[in-house]
Amino acid sequence: MIKKEEVEKIAGLAYLKLSDEERETFTRQLGDILDYVEKLNELDTDGVVPTAYTVPMKNVLRDDKVGSSIPREEALDNAPDKKDGLFRVPSIIGE
């Protein structure tokens, strides 16, 4: 079973603020998930070949094609904030 403190730590790592109700809900839900995973660990997998993919992997990629683009100044014309020929965006990651 997972503890409320562990849920709070996980929430902190994800920069989430949980209400008391959310903390209770997530503690119960994560506990249910961990209980289910524990049941999976009890399965007898002797003789089962380990697999990472159930179907063959195949990259479906196209060749890159060089094309023309609009000039930098034109791309920046509608930018709300720009500096030294680059888009300027607000910081989203705290220190």
Secondary structure, DSSP 8 states (H G I E B T S, - for coil): ---HHHHHHHHHHTT----HHHHHHHHHHHHHHHHHHHHHHTS--TT----S-SS----------------HHHHHTT-SSEETTEE-----S--
